Every structure is written in structure tokens, then in C-alpha cells.
Amino acid sequence: MSLTDASGAAPVATRAAVSPAGLPTADEAVAHTLLNCLLRELSGPEHQTAVADGHLLLWLPRRGVLLRAALRRTSLLGAHRFTGPVRERRDGGWAAVGWRRLAEYVQDELALRTDVRNEEFLEQVASSHEAVSAALAVRAGRPATGTAVGDGDGLAAYLESEQSLVLGHRFHPTPKARSGDTASWLAYAPETGATFRLRHLAVREHLVIEESAEDGATRPLDALRADVPDGYRLLPAHPWQYEMLSGSPQLRAALDRGDVLDLGEGGEPFAATASVRTLYDGDTFLKFSLNVRITNCLRKNASYELSGAVALTRLLAPVLADLEARFPGTAMLREPAYRSIALPGPDGTPDRSLLEGFGVIVREGLLTRLMPGTTPLLAAAVADEYPTGPGHISRLIDTGDPQAALAWWAAYVKLLVPPVLSAYFDHGLVLEPHLQNVVVCVDDEGMPAQVLFRDLEGTKLVPEHHADLLAALPADVAGPMTYDAQRGWDRVVYCLLVNHIAEMLAALADLHPQTEAALWSQVRATVQEHADRHGCPPRLAALLAGVPLPAKANLLTRWERKADREAGYVRLASPLTEDVLSQVLRDHTDDDRTEDAHAETTRSPR
């Protein structure tokens, strides 16, 4: 069976606002996410999809299953919005198919397509479903805070935005999968609003390992507790991580001989942010290791990542200063220090599991870079498909005014796009501006005034721009810090346009579907303006010409159990192509004229 391709440009399903009335069930959320992955990575690229009569039809050719889902809205990028259950063609009719059965169909199709088996897949989908169910239950039992942007409590609004992502990445097959027991997860999960005190260890000075990019960079760690004995340094630990590492023979021996003192939990509470392992107390972010697998990866700070964060903070100082001077509404949160413990293992060298397991990275707090008078909000929360927090786009603008949406969008893309492109083309710096790595700072009217980039783990260098700097670093630190030029460009385009801009744009288009083409046209205009000012390098020219956009293949990466760094890309038809946008805009103009004529006829019948 062959279906007309619906993975690229598609007709707008409705002219009315299509924002959802409420959150989906866990069953619907998991099923819709699996559909998104199938559409993007399997059935879409193989032209086995169609949009008809307000539904997506999706064929699994190897498994021989036809699926159907109702659409709230179609998308120019193929990132459609679904509603209600997924159904399968059965016995001449359409029967609802539950999330588990759908996951089994996905598993079968992948196995037949790739000749690879993955016995973990169904278990990980089930784990994600369990976490979503638990987060929705906690949310339902919690009273609404009433926090709003502009009410004077910017920290509360920010933390709510970090902790509002109950459903996760909608193009990842297992966005909330995690190892560990449910009770521990709930105690430390951002989705439950978790705040807690850190576990404090005092470590003899000669057993502390740390690096700093500048004087005083470790001060936020030392300030956490005042009663550390002479000859020791404070090492804070995530309490969940301490539970998991407390049985280590090397750690137990160090505690017994007094090389490490367990001071217990104490100090001011920290709040879990969206990444789970990065915590915030309103002054400083601390990025801990967690021996927990979340989505694809074990969330541990590898030794090269510890050193790499500090090295990038030091080496990129002039680059970041240049970008921030040229683009005043942009800043990067630095990571100027890390600290860990170097307990000797059986071979006399530092025990790597403890060094990495207790490694903590110091990241600047928001106030270091925040523009005065603005409220910071996690971009992923602003762009969420469902309005789960005070920072959602529907709470920042007048939802009844399409022009307000277009004005907000024009301001936003002009803040976000130029510095990312300049970082790559002018400095060989690959930023990773996906939705969870960007903080949007809005004024009291909800208008974007600043964007903050964060998380140097995903920030990479193009080697030919930084050969001397990289040569000065240990090979095991410099190697993971780089992407070749093409891989770096794919990463920039994916994070900036597909992961971030497309999803933020989708949230606005939910409010005003008729503006989708105009929103993409604004993106194109912003890229074109940047290209005109900077000589339009070939990769930018290709982007403006409408070459397909790279989308990270999360489903295939998870199925083949690849590391995130090894993830491949699928290619999506670009909505930036000028002739496509012109045609869609003309279609909307014709629709508007038809509606106006109909309205006039209705008002003045002959």
C-alpha cells in the first residue's frame, strides 16, 4: 500500500484556535509521541502517510498495519497536533489501539526494517508511561500556584516553568523513561515540584580534585556550609546520587578512616530543573552526576566533561564577549568550576566511578546575566504543546489578537537566530539552542527581551577554527569538544530550527493557525537579513534555498542503542522555501477574501 506523503507541507486543518482544552491522559500522550516518531523517522520518509478528512493515516508496510489519528491541526513541517485515541484498521472498521499495542507495532516495524532486536524498547516505553502517569497524578493533586509573569516573583515563575514539563520531548519515543524506583524518582523529579537539601561531604584537601576558570569560581560550593573542619573541603552531593554510591567499598573505607566525613543533609533547599540533575537555589546552578538513565543516557558527568566545561568557559571568554557585545539581548551562562573526589582505587589511581559520580559543575546563576526588569522562563515551557505553566505562550500574549502573536514572534526570532548563526560562521562555535537549553527573558508585558543559552556539555568547536586552543588541551578532553563543520552545522540547524523554532512557532500557530506561513516567513526574513549582512556563506544560501532540514532521529537512535553523540538525522521538507511560503500565503489571502465575501453576502442578501 502506498499513501500520499504528509511529512512535509500540509493544508491547514482549521481556521479556529486549536489549543487543547486540557492535558491528555498518559495513554494519549505516549501514543501521540510514538506517532510523531513514526511520522518523522519511518512512515514519513518512506511516503507511507496521508492527511484526509481531518485525520492522519499512517501505514506500517512491513507489519501490515494501517493507523489513524484525529488532527487538531496540521503543520507545514509535518509536526502535526493529534487529539484522542490512535485507531487501527480492523475488520472493516476502526478500532482503538492502546499505547502498549502501538509500541509493539513500532517494535515489530523497526525489527523488520533494521534487522536489529531491542529487548529494552517496550520496557522503556512502559517506564515513560509510568513516569507520565505519576507526574499527571501529582499535578492533579497539587493546588494551582497562581504565579504569573509580571507579578514581581520572577524566581517562582522561572522555577515553575522548569518544573512544568510533565510530558517531555514529543519527538522522542521514551521521553520520560528512567531507571530507578518510582518513589525515588518522585522525590527528586522536577515534574513533582521537588525541592530538597543537598547531602554534604567533607573531603580531606589532598583528595579533592577541582579546576577553575577564574579566581573564586568555587566559592558557591564553599559557601554552602560553614562548619567544615580545617583540612577538609566541602563536596555537595545530590542526595539520590549519594544513596546510589553509598555502598562503594572505597567510599565506605574513606568514611571509616576519616578521609571523608558525612555531614548529612543541610543548607538551603535546591529545586530540580528540567534536566533533573541540575539544581538551582536562586543564586547558582549545580550540575550533578546521576547514575540514572533518563531517555537515552546515563546522566553522569564524565571526567572529560568536567574538565571540558571549565576549559570552554576559559577559552571562549573572548568569543562570548564578542557575541554579547554584538547582540545585547544574548548571553551564555558560564561553567567556571567543578569539584569532585579522587579516592584511590585498587590500582592506586583515582576511582573513576566516584570521581565522575560525585563530580559537580558550577554554573552561573541567572542573576549574573539577566537583564534587569525581566522574568526568565524555560523556552521548552513557553513552547509546550499544552499550557502547563505560567510561562506558556498563551499566558504571555493577547490570544485573541493575531498581530500580537506576530509581533512577539518577530522580536523573538531576532533575539535568537542571529547570535547562533554568528557563533557558527564567525567563530566556529556550535551552540546547542534546543528548547531545554534556552531561557527566554520577558518584560512585564510578556515580550521577549533577552535569551540566555546554557549547558556547555552540548557546545562544540569546529576544529579548523580552534586548532591551537584544542592542541593545548589533553586529547581526551579536546576530542569530545569538537564537531566537524558539517556535523556541527547539522546540529545547529536541528537545534535552532527543528527542535526550537518549529516548536515555539507551533505553539503560536495553535492559537492562530492562519498565521503559520507568516510565522515561517518571519524566520526566513531574519535568516535572509543575517545572510545579506554577512556575505551569505554557502550553507546559509542552501538553507534559504529550501534544502531539507536535519531532524535528530531519536527513535532510530534509541532502537539501535547508540550514544547521543552518534545520533543520525532524517531530512524534513523545509518550510523556508520562498515559493512554498508564497503559495501558502496566497492561499490564505484567497480564503480570507472568500470568507469576507461570504460575510458580506450574509449581511446584505439580495
C-alpha positions as CSV (number, residue, x, y, z in Angstrom):
1,M,0.0,0.0,0.0
2,S,1.3,3.5,-0.8
3,L,0.0,6.7,0.7
4,T,0.5,10.3,-0.4
5,D,3.3,11.9,1.6
6,A,2.2,14.1,4.5
7,S,5.5,14.6,6.2
8,G,6.1,18.0,4.6
9,A,3.8,20.8,3.7
10,A,0.2,20.1,4.6
11,P,-3.1,22.1,4.4
12,V,-4.2,23.9,7.5
13,A,-6.9,21.9,9.1
14,T,-8.9,24.7,10.7
15,R,-9.1,28.4,10.9
16,A,-10.1,28.5,14.6
17,A,-7.8,28.4,17.6
18,V,-6.9,24.8,18.2
19,S,-5.2,24.9,21.6
20,P,-6.1,21.9,23.7
21,A,-8.7,22.3,26.4
22,G,-6.7,20.3,28.9
23,L,-3.9,17.9,29.4
24,P,-4.1,14.5,27.6
25,T,-4.1,11.2,29.5
26,A,-0.8,9.3,29.9
27,D,-2.1,6.8,27.4
28,E,-2.8,9.5,24.8
29,A,0.5,11.3,25.4
30,V,2.6,8.1,24.9
31,A,0.6,7.1,21.8
32,H,0.9,10.6,20.2
33,T,4.6,10.7,20.9
34,L,5.1,7.3,19.2
35,L,3.0,8.6,16.2
36,N,5.3,11.7,16.0
37,C,8.3,9.5,15.8
38,L,6.8,7.1,13.2
39,L,5.8,10.1,11.1
40,R,9.2,11.8,11.3
41,E,11.5,8.8,11.0
42,L,9.8,5.8,9.4
43,S,6.5,6.2,7.6
44,G,7.0,9.8,6.6
45,P,10.4,9.4,4.8
46,E,9.0,6.3,3.1
47,H,5.9,8.2,1.9
48,Q,3.5,6.0,3.8
49,T,1.3,8.7,5.3
50,A,-1.6,10.9,4.2
51,V,-3.8,13.6,5.7
52,A,-7.5,13.1,4.8
53,D,-10.8,14.2,6.4
54,G,-9.2,15.7,9.4
55,H,-7.1,12.6,10.2
56,L,-3.6,11.3,9.7
57,L,-3.3,7.9,8.1
58,L,-0.1,6.1,8.7
59,W,0.9,2.8,7.1
60,L,3.4,0.3,8.6
61,P,4.3,-1.6,5.4
62,R,6.4,-4.4,6.9
63,R,4.0,-5.0,9.8
64,G,0.9,-4.5,7.6
65,V,-0.9,-2.1,9.9
66,L,-2.9,1.0,9.0
67,L,-3.2,3.6,11.8
68,R,-5.4,6.7,12.0
69,A,-5.5,9.6,14.4
70,A,-7.6,12.7,14.5
71,L,-5.9,16.0,13.9
72,R,-6.3,19.3,15.8
73,R,-4.0,21.0,13.3
74,T,-1.7,20.1,10.5
75,S,1.8,21.6,10.2
76,L,4.0,22.8,7.3
77,L,6.8,20.9,8.8
78,G,4.8,17.7,9.3
79,A,4.8,18.2,13.1
80,H,1.0,17.7,13.4
81,R,-1.1,18.0,16.5
82,F,-3.2,14.9,17.4
83,T,-6.2,14.5,19.6
84,G,-8.0,11.5,21.0
85,P,-7.0,7.8,20.7
86,V,-5.0,6.2,17.9
87,R,-7.0,3.7,15.9
88,E,-6.1,0.8,13.6
89,R,-8.0,-0.6,10.6
90,R,-9.5,-3.9,11.7
91,D,-12.4,-6.0,10.4
92,G,-13.6,-3.3,8.1
93,G,-13.7,-0.6,10.8
94,W,-11.5,1.5,13.0
95,A,-10.7,0.1,16.5
96,A,-8.8,2.0,19.2
97,V,-5.3,0.7,19.8
98,G,-3.7,1.2,23.2
99,W,-0.3,2.7,23.8
100,R,1.2,-0.7,24.6
101,R,-0.1,-2.3,21.4
102,L,1.1,0.6,19.4
103,A,4.5,0.3,20.9
104,E,4.5,-3.4,19.9
105,Y,3.7,-2.4,16.3
106,V,6.6,0.1,16.4
107,Q,8.9,-2.5,17.8
108,D,7.9,-5.0,15.1
109,E,8.2,-2.5,12.2
110,L,11.7,-1.4,13.5
111,A,12.9,-5.0,13.8
112,L,11.7,-5.9,10.3
113,R,13.2,-2.7,8.9
114,T,16.6,-2.8,10.6
115,D,17.3,-6.5,11.3
116,V,18.1,-5.3,14.8
117,R,16.4,-6.5,18.0
118,N,16.0,-4.3,21.1
119,E,14.5,-6.2,24.1
120,E,14.6,-2.9,26.1
121,F,12.3,-0.9,23.9
122,L,8.9,-1.9,25.3
123,E,10.2,-1.7,28.9
124,Q,11.4,1.8,28.2
125,V,8.1,2.9,26.7
126,A,6.4,1.4,29.7
127,S,8.8,3.3,32.0
128,S,8.0,6.6,30.2
129,H,4.3,5.9,30.5
130,E,4.6,5.2,34.3
131,A,6.5,8.4,34.8
132,V,4.0,10.5,32.9
133,S,1.1,8.8,34.8
134,A,2.8,9.6,38.1
135,A,3.6,13.2,37.2
136,L,0.0,13.8,36.0
137,A,-1.4,12.3,39.2
138,V,0.9,14.5,41.3
139,R,-0.1,17.6,39.3
140,A,-3.8,16.8,39.6
141,G,-3.4,16.7,43.4
142,R,-1.5,19.9,43.7
143,P,-3.2,23.3,44.1
144,A,-2.5,25.9,41.4
145,T,0.0,28.5,42.5
146,G,-1.5,31.4,40.7
147,T,2.0,32.6,39.8
148,A,2.0,34.9,36.7
149,V,4.6,36.7,34.7
150,G,4.9,40.4,35.9
151,D,3.6,39.7,39.4
152,G,7.0,40.5,40.9
153,D,8.1,37.0,41.7
154,G,10.3,36.1,38.8
155,L,12.1,33.3,40.6
156,A,8.8,31.5,41.3
157,A,7.7,31.9,37.7
158,Y,11.0,30.6,36.4
159,L,11.1,27.5,38.7
160,E,7.5,26.7,37.7
161,S,8.5,26.8,34.1
162,E,11.4,24.4,34.8
163,Q,9.1,22.0,36.6
164,S,6.1,22.2,34.2
165,L,7.2,19.7,31.5
166,V,5.1,16.7,32.6
167,L,5.1,15.1,29.1
168,G,8.6,15.7,27.8
169,H,10.0,15.8,24.2
170,R,7.3,15.0,21.8
171,F,9.6,13.6,19.2
172,H,11.3,11.1,21.5
173,P,9.8,7.6,21.8
174,T,10.5,7.4,25.6
175,P,10.8,11.0,26.8
176,K,10.2,10.2,30.4
177,A,11.9,6.8,30.7
178,R,14.2,6.5,33.7
179,S,15.9,3.8,35.7
180,G,15.5,3.6,39.4
181,D,12.4,3.1,41.6
182,T,9.3,5.3,41.3
183,A,9.5,6.5,44.9
184,S,13.0,7.9,44.4
185,W,12.0,9.4,41.1
186,L,9.0,11.2,42.6
187,A,11.1,12.6,45.4
188,Y,13.6,14.3,43.1
189,A,11.7,14.9,39.9
190,P,11.0,18.4,38.6
191,E,7.6,17.3,37.4
192,T,6.6,16.9,41.1
193,G,7.9,20.3,42.1
194,A,10.7,18.7,44.0
195,T,12.9,20.8,46.3
196,F,15.3,19.3,48.8
197,R,18.6,19.9,50.7
198,L,21.9,18.6,49.4
199,R,24.0,15.9,51.1
200,H,27.2,17.4,52.3
201,L,30.5,15.6,52.5
202,A,33.8,17.0,53.9
203,V,36.7,15.6,52.0
204,R,40.4,15.9,53.0
205,E,42.0,18.6,50.9
206,H,44.6,16.3,49.3
207,L,41.7,14.1,48.0
208,V,39.8,16.9,46.4
209,I,40.1,17.3,42.6
210,E,38.9,20.6,41.0
211,E,39.5,23.0,38.3
212,S,38.6,26.7,38.0
213,A,38.5,29.1,35.1
214,E,38.8,32.1,37.3
215,D,39.6,33.1,40.9
216,G,36.7,32.5,43.3
217,A,34.8,30.2,40.9
218,T,34.4,27.5,43.6
219,R,33.1,30.0,46.2
220,P,29.5,28.9,45.7
221,L,30.4,25.4,46.8
222,D,32.4,26.5,49.9
223,A,29.6,28.9,50.9
224,L,27.0,26.1,51.2
225,R,28.1,25.2,54.7
226,A,30.2,27.0,57.3
227,D,31.1,24.1,59.7
228,V,33.6,22.2,57.6
229,P,36.6,21.2,59.7
230,D,40.1,22.5,59.0
231,G,41.9,20.5,56.4
232,Y,38.7,19.5,54.6
233,R,36.8,20.9,51.6
234,L,33.0,20.7,51.2
235,L,31.7,18.5,48.4
236,P,27.9,18.7,48.0
237,A,26.2,15.7,46.5
238,H,22.7,15.1,45.1
239,P,21.0,13.0,47.8
240,W,19.7,10.5,45.3
241,Q,23.2,10.0,43.9
242,Y,24.6,9.6,47.4
243,E,22.1,6.8,48.1
244,M,23.3,5.0,44.9
245,L,27.0,5.4,45.6
246,S,27.0,4.9,49.4
247,G,27.7,1.2,49.1
248,S,31.0,1.8,47.3
249,P,33.8,-0.1,49.2
250,Q,36.3,2.8,48.5
251,L,33.8,5.4,49.9
252,R,33.0,3.2,52.9
253,A,36.7,2.8,53.7
254,A,37.3,6.5,53.3
255,L,34.4,7.2,55.7
256,D,35.8,4.7,58.2
257,R,39.3,6.2,58.3
258,G,38.0,9.8,58.3
259,D,39.2,10.9,54.9
260,V,35.6,11.7,54.1
261,L,33.1,13.0,56.7
262,D,29.4,12.6,56.1
263,L,27.9,15.9,57.4
264,G,24.3,14.8,56.4
265,E,21.8,16.9,54.5
266,G,21.8,20.6,55.2
267,G,21.8,24.2,53.9
268,E,19.1,25.9,51.8
269,P,16.9,23.7,49.6
270,F,17.6,23.4,45.9
271,A,14.9,22.9,43.2
272,A,15.2,20.4,40.5
273,T,15.2,21.9,37.0
274,A,14.0,20.3,33.8
275,S,17.2,18.3,33.3
276,V,16.6,16.5,36.7
277,R,20.2,16.6,37.8
278,T,20.8,20.3,37.5
279,L,19.6,22.1,40.7
280,Y,19.0,25.7,41.4
281,D,18.8,27.7,44.7
282,G,18.2,31.1,43.1
283,D,21.9,32.0,43.1
284,T,23.8,29.2,41.5
285,F,23.1,26.2,39.3
286,L,24.8,23.0,40.3
287,K,25.0,20.2,37.7
288,F,25.4,16.9,39.5
289,S,26.0,13.4,38.2
290,L,23.1,11.0,38.5
291,N,23.6,7.3,37.8
292,V,20.1,7.2,36.4
293,R,19.3,6.6,32.7
294,I,16.9,9.3,31.5
295,T,15.7,8.9,27.9
296,N,18.8,7.7,26.2
297,C,21.7,8.3,28.5
298,L,23.1,7.7,32.0
299,R,23.2,11.2,33.4
300,K,26.8,11.2,34.6
301,N,29.4,13.9,34.3
302,A,32.3,12.1,32.6
303,S,35.7,13.3,33.6
304,Y,36.3,14.9,30.2
305,E,33.0,16.8,30.6
306,L,34.1,18.1,34.0
307,S,37.3,19.4,32.6
308,G,35.7,20.4,29.3
309,A,33.2,22.7,30.9
310,V,35.9,24.7,32.7
311,A,38.1,24.7,29.6
312,L,35.3,26.1,27.4
313,T,34.5,28.8,29.9
314,R,38.1,29.9,29.9
315,L,38.8,29.5,26.2
316,L,35.6,31.0,24.9
317,A,35.7,34.2,27.1
318,P,36.6,36.5,24.2
319,V,34.2,34.7,21.8
320,L,31.3,35.1,24.2
321,A,32.2,38.6,25.0
322,D,32.1,39.5,21.3
323,L,28.7,37.8,20.7
324,E,27.3,39.5,23.8
325,A,28.6,42.9,22.6
326,R,27.2,42.5,19.1
327,F,23.9,41.0,20.3
328,P,23.0,42.7,23.6
329,G,19.9,40.5,24.1
330,T,22.0,37.4,24.2
331,A,24.2,35.8,26.9
332,M,25.7,32.4,27.8
333,L,25.7,31.1,31.3
334,R,29.4,30.1,32.1
335,E,30.5,27.0,33.9
336,P,33.7,28.2,35.6
337,A,34.4,25.3,38.1
338,Y,34.0,21.8,39.0
339,R,34.8,19.7,42.1
340,S,35.0,16.0,42.9
341,I,36.7,13.4,44.9
342,A,39.9,11.5,44.0
343,L,39.8,8.4,46.2
344,P,42.5,5.8,45.2
345,G,41.1,2.6,43.6
346,P,42.7,-0.8,43.9
347,D,45.3,0.1,41.3
348,G,46.3,3.3,43.2
349,T,44.7,5.7,40.6
350,P,41.6,7.7,41.4
351,D,38.5,5.6,41.4
352,R,36.7,6.8,38.2
353,S,33.2,5.8,39.3
354,L,33.5,8.0,42.4
355,L,35.3,10.9,40.6
356,E,32.7,11.0,37.9
357,G,29.8,10.0,40.2
358,F,30.4,12.9,42.7
359,G,31.6,15.4,40.1
360,V,29.6,18.7,40.4
361,I,29.8,21.5,37.9
362,V,29.2,25.1,39.0
363,R,27.1,27.1,36.5
364,E,26.4,30.8,36.8
365,G,23.1,31.8,38.2
366,L,20.6,33.7,36.2
367,L,21.2,37.0,38.0
368,T,24.7,37.1,36.7
369,R,23.5,37.7,33.1
370,L,19.8,38.5,33.5
371,M,18.6,41.8,32.0
372,P,17.0,43.9,34.8
373,G,13.3,44.0,34.9
374,T,12.8,40.7,33.0
375,T,11.4,37.4,34.0
376,P,13.3,34.3,32.9
377,L,11.3,31.3,31.6
378,L,12.4,28.0,30.2
379,A,11.9,28.0,26.4
380,A,10.5,24.5,26.5
381,A,7.8,25.6,28.8
382,V,6.9,28.6,26.7
383,A,6.6,26.3,23.7
384,D,4.9,23.4,25.3
385,E,2.1,21.8,23.3
386,Y,-0.1,22.1,26.5
387,P,-0.3,25.1,28.8
388,T,1.3,23.6,31.9
389,G,2.9,26.5,33.5
390,P,2.7,30.3,34.0
391,G,5.3,30.9,31.2
392,H,3.3,29.3,28.4
393,I,3.0,31.4,25.3
394,S,-0.8,31.6,25.7
395,R,-0.2,33.5,29.0
396,L,2.3,35.9,27.6
397,I,0.3,37.4,24.7
398,D,-3.2,38.5,23.9
399,T,-4.5,35.2,22.5
400,G,-7.3,37.0,20.6
401,D,-5.0,39.2,18.5
402,P,-3.0,37.5,15.7
403,Q,-1.0,40.7,15.3
404,A,0.2,40.4,18.9
405,A,1.4,36.8,18.1
406,L,3.3,38.1,15.0
407,A,4.9,41.0,16.9
408,W,6.0,38.7,19.7
409,W,7.5,36.2,17.2
410,A,9.3,38.9,15.2
411,A,11.0,40.1,18.4
412,Y,11.8,36.5,19.5
413,V,13.5,35.3,16.3
414,K,15.6,38.4,16.0
415,L,17.0,37.7,19.5
416,L,17.5,34.0,19.0
417,V,18.7,33.4,15.4
418,P,21.5,35.9,14.6
419,P,23.8,35.1,17.5
420,V,23.5,31.4,16.9
421,L,24.4,31.9,13.2
422,S,27.2,34.3,14.0
423,A,28.7,31.9,16.6
424,Y,29.0,29.2,13.9
425,F,30.1,31.2,10.9
426,D,32.2,33.8,12.6
427,H,33.7,31.8,15.4
428,G,33.4,28.1,14.6
429,L,31.3,27.7,17.7
430,V,28.4,25.2,17.7
431,L,25.8,26.3,20.2
432,E,23.1,23.8,21.1
433,P,20.0,26.0,21.4
434,H,17.4,23.4,21.8
435,L,14.3,24.2,23.9
436,Q,15.7,22.9,27.2
437,N,19.0,24.8,26.7
438,V,17.5,28.3,26.3
439,V,15.9,30.6,28.9
440,V,13.6,33.3,27.5
441,C,13.5,36.5,29.4
442,V,10.4,38.6,29.0
443,D,9.4,42.0,30.2
444,D,6.3,42.9,32.2
445,E,4.2,42.8,29.0
446,G,5.4,39.3,28.2
447,M,7.5,40.5,25.3
448,P,10.9,38.8,24.7
449,A,13.8,41.0,25.8
450,Q,16.7,38.5,26.1
451,V,17.7,34.9,25.5
452,L,20.2,33.0,27.7
453,F,22.0,29.9,26.4
454,R,23.1,27.3,28.9
455,D,24.8,23.9,29.2
456,L,28.3,23.8,27.8
457,E,28.2,20.0,27.5
458,G,26.5,20.4,24.1
459,T,28.6,23.3,23.0
460,K,31.2,22.2,20.5
461,L,34.1,23.7,18.5
462,V,34.8,23.3,14.7
463,P,38.5,22.2,14.8
464,E,39.8,24.3,11.9
465,H,38.7,27.5,13.8
466,H,40.3,26.5,17.1
467,A,43.3,24.3,16.2
468,D,45.7,26.0,18.6
469,L,43.3,26.1,21.5
470,L,42.4,22.4,21.1
471,A,46.1,21.4,20.8
472,A,46.7,22.8,24.2
473,L,44.2,20.5,25.8
474,P,44.5,16.8,26.7
475,A,43.3,14.7,23.8
476,D,40.6,13.0,25.9
477,V,39.2,16.5,26.7
478,A,39.7,18.1,23.3
479,G,38.2,15.2,21.2
480,P,34.7,15.2,22.6
481,M,34.7,19.0,22.4
482,T,34.6,19.1,18.6
483,Y,32.3,18.5,15.6
484,D,33.5,18.6,12.1
485,A,32.0,21.5,10.1
486,Q,29.1,19.6,8.5
487,R,28.1,17.7,11.7
488,G,28.3,21.0,13.6
489,W,26.0,22.7,11.0
490,D,23.5,19.8,11.2
491,R,23.5,20.2,14.9
492,V,23.0,24.0,14.8
493,V,20.1,23.7,12.2
494,Y,18.4,20.9,14.1
495,C,18.6,22.5,17.5
496,L,17.7,26.0,16.2
497,L,15.1,25.4,13.6
498,V,13.6,22.0,14.1
499,N,13.8,21.5,17.8
500,H,13.3,25.1,18.9
501,I,11.9,27.4,16.4
502,A,9.4,24.9,14.9
503,E,8.1,24.0,18.3
504,M,7.8,27.6,19.5
505,L,6.1,28.5,16.2
506,A,3.7,25.6,16.6
507,A,2.6,26.9,20.0
508,L,1.8,30.2,18.4
509,A,0.1,28.6,15.4
510,D,-2.1,26.6,17.8
511,L,-3.5,30.0,18.9
512,H,-3.8,31.4,15.3
513,P,-3.5,28.6,12.7
514,Q,-3.9,31.1,9.8
515,T,-0.6,32.7,10.8
516,E,1.7,29.6,10.4
517,A,3.0,30.6,7.0
518,A,3.6,34.2,8.1
519,L,5.5,33.0,11.2
520,W,7.8,30.9,9.0
521,S,8.1,33.9,6.6
522,Q,9.4,35.9,9.5
523,V,12.0,33.2,10.3
524,R,13.1,33.3,6.6
525,A,13.3,37.1,6.6
526,T,15.5,37.0,9.8
527,V,17.9,34.4,8.3
528,Q,17.9,36.4,5.0
529,E,18.8,39.6,6.7
530,H,21.6,38.0,8.6
531,A,22.9,36.4,5.3
532,D,22.8,39.7,3.5
533,R,24.9,41.3,6.2
534,H,27.5,38.5,6.3
535,G,28.1,37.5,2.8
536,C,25.7,34.6,2.7
537,P,28.0,31.6,3.1
538,P,27.1,28.5,1.1
539,R,25.5,26.6,3.9
540,L,23.2,29.6,4.6
541,A,22.5,30.0,1.0
542,A,21.4,26.4,0.8
543,L,19.2,26.8,3.9
544,L,17.5,29.8,2.3
545,A,17.1,27.8,-1.0
546,G,15.0,25.3,1.0
547,V,17.3,22.3,1.3
548,P,15.7,19.7,3.6
549,L,16.2,20.3,7.3
550,P,18.0,17.8,9.6
551,A,15.9,16.3,12.4
552,K,17.5,14.2,15.0
553,A,16.4,10.5,14.7
554,N,15.6,9.9,18.3
555,L,13.6,6.7,17.6
556,L,16.2,5.1,15.5
557,T,19.0,6.2,17.9
558,R,17.2,4.6,20.8
559,W,16.3,1.5,18.9
560,E,19.9,0.9,17.8
561,R,21.2,1.9,21.3
562,K,23.6,4.5,20.0
563,A,25.1,7.2,22.1
564,D,23.5,10.6,21.7
565,R,26.6,11.9,20.0
566,E,26.3,9.2,17.4
567,A,22.6,10.1,16.6
568,G,21.8,10.3,12.9
569,Y,19.4,12.7,11.2
570,V,16.4,12.3,8.9
571,R,15.6,15.1,6.5
572,L,12.4,17.2,6.5
573,A,10.9,19.2,3.7
574,S,11.8,22.8,4.6
575,P,9.1,25.4,5.2
576,L,11.6,28.1,4.5
577,T,11.3,27.7,0.7
578,E,10.2,31.0,-0.6
579,D,7.8,29.7,-3.3
580,V,6.1,27.4,-0.8
581,L,5.6,30.2,1.7
582,S,4.3,32.5,-1.1
583,Q,1.8,29.9,-2.2
584,V,0.5,29.2,1.3
585,L,0.2,32.9,2.0
586,R,-1.7,33.4,-1.3
587,D,-4.0,30.5,-0.4
588,H,-4.7,32.2,3.0
589,T,-5.4,35.5,1.3
590,D,-7.8,33.8,-1.1
591,D,-9.5,32.1,1.8
592,D,-9.8,35.4,3.7
593,R,-11.3,37.1,0.6
594,T,-13.8,34.2,0.2
595,E,-14.8,34.5,3.9
596,D,-15.1,38.3,3.6
597,A,-17.3,37.9,0.5
598,H,-19.4,35.3,2.2
599,A,-19.8,37.5,5.3
600,E,-20.8,40.5,3.1
601,T,-23.4,38.3,1.3
602,T,-24.7,37.2,4.6
603,R,-25.0,40.7,5.8
604,S,-26.7,42.1,2.6
605,P,-28.7,39.3,0.9
606,R,-30.1,40.2,-2.5
